[in-house]
């Protein structure tokens, strides 16, 4: 059965992006170090990398799509170049309407202005029997956690300290997660948690 999952990388001090995010530094000062494990040791982390891109549809916040605030700069097509890595439907949470954007490799960005539940409904329809992935950033992940809409959280913890920036769990009320697995690699520790549904 289809589930809602999330993969997100954080520093040891809990940040998913460093301070001073900008077009030049999309992950903030020092934030590039969060994803060293993906690019320097990909084979060591193949199962986790494959898991990140195995969903049938994705949801992300506007800040993950780009640095623009207010009305859209329609020339902006995301951080990933002409062929984003998703190769499927991506639903972007925003307050500003924009026409869907189709990219090379099968990625289509659809811009959702009526909230996280609407984005999830659309993503479930698009994913069919496959999972829906909450791609980030931390504010978006926090919203889905707080609303009880996430089934599985896959944390990738890198051994760096950012000292500031965008923290995961900053907006989440008290919550008990159930650990199901953990694995250490040379540049990251992978931990998987189930989120029990309220009875």
C-alpha positions in Angstrom: 0.0 0.0 0.0 1.2 3.5 -0.8 2.8 5.4 2.1 4.1 9.0 2.7 7.8 8.9 3.3 10.5 11.5 3.8 14.3 11.4 3.3 16.2 14.4 4.7 19.8 15.0 5.6 20.6 17.0 8.7 23.7 18.0 10.6 24.6 16.7 14.1 23.0 19.9 15.5 19.8 19.3 13.6 20.0 21.7 10.6 18.9 20.8 7.1 20.4 24.0 5.7 23.0 26.4 6.9 22.5 30.2 7.5 22.2 32.8 4.8 20.6 30.8 2.1 20.8 32.5 -1.3 20.9 31.8 -5.0 24.6 31.4 -4.7 24.4 29.3 -1.6 21.1 27.4 -1.9 21.9 25.3 1.2 23.3 28.2 3.2 26.8 28.7 4.5 28.4 25.3 5.0 25.3 23.5 3.8 26.9 21.8 0.9 28.7 19.6 3.4 25.4 18.0 4.3 25.3 16.0 1.1 29.0 15.0 0.7 27.9 11.4 1.4 25.8 11.4 -1.7 28.6 12.4 -4.1 31.8 11.2 -2.5 30.6 7.7 -1.4 27.6 6.9 -3.6 28.2 3.2 -3.8 28.5 2.9 0.0 25.1 4.5 0.2 23.4 3.0 -2.9 20.4 1.6 -1.1 19.6 4.9 0.5 20.1 6.9 -2.7 17.9 4.5 -4.6 15.3 4.8 -1.9 15.3 8.6 -2.2 14.3 8.5 -5.8 11.9 5.5 -5.7 8.7 7.4 -5.0 5.9 7.8 -7.5 5.5 11.5 -6.7 7.1 14.2 -4.6 6.1 17.2 -2.6 8.4 20.1 -1.7 8.2 23.6 -0.3 8.8 26.7 -2.4 12.2 27.4 -0.8 13.4 24.0 -1.9 12.4 24.8 -5.5 14.1 28.2 -5.5 15.1 31.4 -3.7 12.4 33.6 -5.2 9.9 35.3 -2.9 6.7 36.9 -3.9 5.5 36.7 -7.5 7.3 34.1 -9.6 10.3 34.8 -11.8 9.1 32.5 -14.6 12.6 32.1 -15.9 13.5 30.2 -12.7 13.1 26.5 -13.3 14.7 25.1 -10.1 18.2 24.3 -8.8 18.7 21.2 -10.9 19.3 22.4 -14.4 17.3 21.1 -17.4 16.9 17.6 -16.1 16.0 17.4 -12.4 16.6 14.1 -10.7 12.9 13.3 -9.9 11.8 11.9 -13.3 8.2 12.2 -12.1 5.5 14.5 -10.8 6.6 17.1 -8.1 4.1 19.2 -6.3 5.5 22.6 -5.0 3.8 24.3 -2.1 3.4 28.0 -2.7 1.1 31.0 -2.1 1.6 32.2 -5.7 0.0 30.5 -8.7 2.1 29.4 -11.6 1.5 27.2 -14.6 2.9 23.6 -14.4 6.5 23.3 -15.6 7.6 20.3 -17.6 11.3 19.5 -17.7 13.5 17.0 -19.5 13.6 13.5 -18.1 9.9 13.3 -17.1 9.8 15.8 -14.2 6.8 18.0 -14.0 6.5 20.7 -11.3 2.9 21.5 -10.3 2.4 24.5 -8.1 -0.1 24.0 -5.3 -1.7 27.0 -3.6 -4.3 25.4 -1.4 -2.3 23.7 1.3 -0.5 20.5 2.3 -3.6 18.2 2.2 -4.4 19.3 -1.3 -0.8 18.7 -2.4 -0.9 15.2 -0.8 -4.2 14.3 -2.5 -2.7 15.3 -5.9 0.5 13.5 -5.2 -1.3 10.3 -4.2 -3.4 10.4 -7.4 -0.2 10.9 -9.5 1.8 8.2 -7.6 -0.8 5.4 -7.9 0.4 2.5 -5.9 3.9 4.0 -5.3 4.9 6.0 -2.3 4.7 9.8 -2.0 7.9 11.4 -0.8 8.1 14.7 1.1 11.3 16.0 -0.4 11.8 19.0 1.9 12.8 21.5 3.1 12.5 21.2 6.8 9.5 23.5 7.2 7.6 21.4 4.8 8.6 18.2 6.6 7.6 19.7 9.9 4.2 20.6 8.5 3.5 17.0 7.4 4.8 15.6 10.7 2.7 18.0 12.7 -0.4 17.1 10.7 0.2 13.4 11.3 0.5 12.8 7.5 3.9 11.1 7.4 4.4 7.3 7.8 8.1 7.0 7.7 11.0 9.4 8.3 14.5 8.5 7.0 17.1 10.7 8.6 20.6 10.9 7.1 22.8 12.5 9.8 26.1 14.0 8.7 29.0 14.5 11.2 29.2 18.3 10.8 27.9 21.2 12.9 26.4 24.1 11.1 25.6 26.3 14.1 22.6 27.9 12.6 20.2 27.9 9.6 17.0 25.9 9.0 16.4 23.4 11.7 14.3 20.2 11.3 11.6 19.7 14.0 11.6 23.4 14.9 7.8 23.5 14.5 6.8 20.0 15.5 4.9 19.3 18.8 5.9 16.5 21.1 6.0 13.3 19.1 7.2 9.8 19.7 8.8 8.0 16.8 9.6 4.3 16.5 13.1 3.5 15.3 13.2 0.6 12.8 16.8 0.6 11.6 20.1 2.4 11.7 23.3 2.0 9.7 26.6 3.9 9.9 28.6 4.6 6.8 31.9 6.6 6.5 30.3 10.0 6.0 26.7 9.6 7.3 24.5 7.6 9.7 21.1 6.5 8.3 18.2 6.1 10.7 14.7 5.1 9.8 11.7 5.9 12.0 8.0 5.0 11.8 5.5 7.6 12.9 2.6 5.9 14.8 -0.8 7.1 13.9 -2.9 8.6 16.6 -5.6 6.2 17.8 
